């Protein structure tokens, strides 16, 4: 692929067709073409392992595959074999399938801190069900979410707190409180500000930085003391931190937790898991008021559950999490070395756990910059690297990592020129990329 010019005529045409029929041109805002430099938003034809090909025939080393969902690599043979075994046996029935028994047993063996599990199709349904269950169990209505975490659900209780709150009544968001990650004192102050009102604390147990020592255990103690439910959103940390999620790695057990993304390696499956006494409120074997927990026509689709079982088996038997960390460490070290060598180490910053790396692009004043992100993404794409993040998959190899570092070095050379000019505009060739959450298009 030419390292100076990347022309995507077929992708541009396909993007126009997408926008004509699909609001936003994609089914997930994070995949929108506004997240990429102008006229450089590849439309994917197919993928294999750690590589994808666009409809113009260009091949890319891919990071953040499927918004972190394809952690084993595209078309993983072990997952596909499990899926194919179910396809000829029927995918959905009027009663539970025996596959649901096996999938639940496999999940609870992998995440032993949970006592019951219910499967769904997307993370939003699982987190919203957890919030509903917490409200029912506590008799309280106010939800406290971590303000430092970017996304919990497409449902009103969360989206109403973002700049894209159009159509959501204030009466919904009036019931939301927030707390900062890593600050137990501020969290306790919030709990005392709303005495006996907080139904739950919901957060990602880990972020771009490790939790401060004692933080998660401190949250556990606060939740117990103030009578609220502790919910871990493990959509990202699940499997990438350990096969049992962040709760398995850090040894702090939430009341409820939600999993998705890596659980199906691209197949649609998510999970709500947690304490039996809470989860059973959404069941039939209790004497209390019934909770409409999760009820999804396609939640137990057999081939997706088969995929989830294969993913869990692969992670455990092949030590996938450890390999993700090793790959991420090699990539982070290489990027930091070439960024420092080009004099942009303070501006192109790699952050996060090795298995879940992201990068920040800072301007000449050290401030986050969408313009410099655009410049950087343009150079990566031209070099055959599709990387809205540096989140690795197990299908990458050392050659992929080394090639990525070489392309990053070329991008850093341009980054340095823009910094010296104190103006990246000449290297953008169009409008800058935009944040997902913004009030106006």
Buried (B, 14 or more C-beta within 10 A) or exposed (E): EEEEEBEBEBBBEBBEEBBEEEEBBBEEBEBBBBBBBBBBBBBBBEBEBBBBBBBBEBBBBBBBBBBBBBBBBBBBEBBBEBBEBBEEEEBEEEEEBEBBEEBBEBBBEBBEBBBBBBBBBBBBBBBBBBBBBBBBBBEBEBBBBBEBBEBBBBBBBBBBBBEBBEEBEEEBBEBBBBBEBBBBEBBBEBBEEBEEBBBBBBBBBBBBEEBEEEBBBBBBBBBEEBBBBBBBBBBBBBBBBBBBBBBBBBEBBBBBBBBBBBBBBBBBBBBBBBBEEBBBBBEEEEEEEEBEBBEBEEBBBBBBBBBBBBBBBBBBEEEBBEBBBBBBBBBBBBBBBBBEEBBBBEBBBBBBBBBBBBBBBBBBEEEEBBBBBBBBBBBBBBBBBBBBBBBBBBBBEEEBBEBBBBBBBBBBBBBBBBBEEEEBEEBBEEEBBBEBBEEEE
